[in-house]
Amino acid sequence: ILAGGLLLNKESSGINAEYGDCITLYTPSVSLVLSCADFMDPDKPPVQVSAAGALRSLAQSNSVSQERIADLGGVNPLIRLLKSNPRNLDVQEKASGALWALSGNDPTKRRDIGTKIGIEMLIVLLESKSEKIQFVAAKALSTLSCGAPKHQNKIREAGGVLPLVRMLKQSASERVLLAVINTLAALSIGLAHTPVKLNQSAIAAGGAIKSLVSLTVTSNDIVKVHSAYAVACITLAHTDNQKLLEKESFCFRQLIDLLYSSSREVSLGAGRALTTFAYNNIQTQREIVKGGEIQYEQFLQFLDSSDPEEQGHAAFQVIILARVITGEDHVIVMARGIEILYFLLQNENQQIQELAANSIASLAHTRAGIPAALVTVGAMETLINLLYSTDELVRSSAATAVGYMTYNRGAMRILLTACRRDPELFPRLLENLAGGKISETFIREWEYCLKVGLPSQTVHLTPIEHQAVLDMTANTHSTLVNQIKTMTGTVDSPTYGTVSEDLLDGSSTHRYTSASSVMLQ
């Protein structure tokens, strides 16, 4: 097995199909390593190191081997090996490296392995003297933090914030520094751009804002945009932290310059940071305008990209930044972004579905009129279907989006009809609603339906409510543009504490043929 691992390590840049076949020949012998008593014998560290290193080599960049090792029970022995050798850096490096290789690029696998290692153990590993161990610990904490309130709170309560902030000031490698920065950003913001106030306060109290602003000036472009995004997350809807930022020499001019970088990663990263600063913040949008011109043309390379991830990020960015973008009418810009996000919801890749659903969740509690536009293109039906996804992160993002969308009258009626057809849908929605909100009006209506026992088959809706989802043709694009012109308000209304009932009144939702709904259709 070790010989096989050494052979495969020669191709450290990636494994092609030929080497993939070679790996398959080695995987039957994995059980020999896992069943070997010496593998867990603390008195034989060389054997432990060799075995863990071989498993890492077999799992690296090969999903077949990753699944094979996991199926044979390779994860738990590696975790025990990691925890039982706190003073042996060599063993810990190989064990943590093998575990991270087993997770591949799958966020669900990474979250599962991070959970099994444990947050307390990851915080201990974060302060290791080994750069490799620090990297794995920081990446695992970042993965656990993304959109997971339970993990975000537990990391803070376990004392994980201060070690992360201290690492900003140490001479860590670039990949460790980026992992730490991304973890701080993930700890500060939840699904749908909801701020995690306690974490934001704890991070700022440790002096992170000053350190991150310094990195936006002294580091390379990649670190600059990631640092700026972290600052945006830490200050999002947090008045005290925004005042702390005002004391630092941070300006949007440099960030706007990075938006025009020839590097696609830097350009998208700068756009993400600007979008987070601008989110539900009119004053900051004015400051961005003073910093320089943001041209719509710069986003076209991403909106027209063949990479759906680039498309998704760019679509969300142009919708939020629509009123500070020049070169195109802001209504046209928003309509283009909404169309793209709707299409990405139907992508077969679950990570893309999660990206689109999370973006829609953020948009659903920002500018008035956007939820109505999303209803028009059929996003609500697609989001409801995603509640049945096999992927936990997709279900959570979709549930959060559906919850915020219920503050729109049209979206609420669609969900109410779906819940009548499937009574298990509402419990499923609540089960996956991670820290999001749902309209009290919708809950009252659903409870009323349960009380009277009204089956879906007896509910008669006017034809206007049963109108099929529109195809995204040129005519539909015009309809969407006209609706945004009609419905979109002139001011963004921050809705973190409470979400206003969009177009809802105290009357029953059985009054389906109101003038506003006719105009909407």
Disulfide bonds with the S-S distance in Angstrom:
none
